[in-house]
Each structure stands twice: as C-alpha cells, then as structure tokens.
Amino acid sequence: MEDDSLRFTVSETCCRYAIILFMPYVERMLSAIHLYVSVIQDLLLLEEDCRMTLNHSLALNDASREWPSQHPCICSSWL
C-alpha cells in the first residue's frame, strides 16, 4: 500500500511540475492564437469596408455617366 501511495504522490508531483513548466508556453500559444484570430477579423472587416467603398464608387461612376444624358443642356455649357 505504501508503494502505491508513494507512486501516486510522485506522479502527482511530476504532473504539478509539468504544468508549472509548460504553462508559460501554453499561455504564449493561446496569446498567439488570439492575436491571429483578431488579425483575421480585422482583415475581414477591412475587406468588407473595401467592398462597400468599391460598390459606392462604382455606383457614383455609373450615376455620373447617366447624369449628362439626362441633362444635356447643362452639360453642353460645360464643354
């Protein structure tokens, strides 16, 4: 019985030391993953903003092409 309890205590102590030794690495890895996820989220937001800006710009471009044909008298004075 004493051997089993001693083995359990040694095993438990080894696990505690392993956790203490590897915890900083685990924390760094989780921090890196968090940073990676936040960068991906920022890139997705940037892509969405660019897409909205592009769509708005294309809409303005289309509207500027149509506008002179709707108002020829004003446009002829510009030329």
C-alpha positions as CSV (number, residue, x, y, z in Angstrom):
1,M,0.0,0.0,0.0
2,E,2.8,2.4,0.8
3,D,4.3,1.9,-2.6
4,D,1.0,2.8,-4.3
5,S,0.6,6.0,-2.3
6,L,4.2,7.0,-2.8
7,R,3.9,6.3,-6.6
8,F,0.7,8.5,-6.6
9,T,2.5,11.3,-4.7
10,V,5.5,11.2,-7.1
11,S,3.2,11.1,-10.1
12,E,1.1,13.9,-8.8
13,T,4.2,16.0,-8.1
14,C,5.6,15.3,-11.6
15,C,2.3,16.5,-13.1
16,R,2.3,19.7,-11.0
17,Y,5.9,20.5,-12.1
18,A,5.0,19.7,-15.7
19,I,2.0,22.1,-15.5
20,I,4.2,24.8,-13.9
21,L,6.9,24.3,-16.6
22,F,4.7,24.2,-19.6
23,M,2.1,26.8,-18.6
24,P,4.0,29.8,-19.9
25,Y,4.3,28.1,-23.3
26,V,0.6,27.3,-23.3
27,E,-0.2,30.9,-22.4
28,R,2.0,32.2,-25.2
29,M,0.5,29.8,-27.7
30,L,-3.0,30.9,-26.7
31,S,-2.0,34.5,-26.9
32,A,-0.6,34.0,-30.4
33,I,-3.8,32.2,-31.5
34,H,-5.8,35.1,-30.1
35,L,-3.7,37.6,-32.0
36,Y,-4.0,35.6,-35.2
37,V,-7.8,35.5,-34.8
38,S,-8.0,39.2,-34.2
39,V,-5.9,39.9,-37.3
40,I,-8.1,37.7,-39.4
41,Q,-11.2,39.5,-38.0
42,D,-9.6,42.9,-38.8
43,L,-8.8,41.8,-42.4
44,L,-12.4,40.6,-42.9
45,L,-13.7,43.9,-41.7
46,L,-11.2,45.7,-44.0
47,E,-12.3,43.6,-46.9
48,E,-16.0,44.4,-46.2
49,D,-15.2,48.1,-46.0
50,C,-13.3,48.0,-49.3
51,R,-16.1,46.1,-50.9
52,M,-18.6,48.7,-49.7
53,T,-16.4,51.6,-50.9
54,L,-15.9,50.0,-54.3
55,N,-19.6,49.4,-54.7
56,H,-20.3,53.0,-53.7
57,S,-17.6,54.3,-56.1
58,L,-19.0,52.1,-58.9
59,A,-22.5,53.4,-58.2
60,L,-21.2,57.0,-58.3
61,N,-19.4,56.3,-61.5
62,D,-22.5,54.8,-63.1
63,A,-24.6,57.8,-61.9
64,S,-22.1,60.3,-63.4
65,R,-22.2,58.6,-66.8
66,E,-26.0,58.7,-66.8
67,W,-26.4,62.2,-65.5
68,P,-25.1,64.1,-68.6
69,S,-27.5,62.3,-70.8
70,Q,-30.4,63.2,-68.6
71,H,-29.5,66.9,-68.6
72,P,-27.9,67.7,-72.0
73,C,-28.4,71.5,-71.8
74,I,-26.3,71.9,-68.6
75,C,-23.6,69.5,-69.9
76,S,-23.3,71.4,-73.2
77,S,-22.4,74.5,-71.3
78,W,-19.6,72.7,-69.6
79,L,-18.0,71.7,-72.8
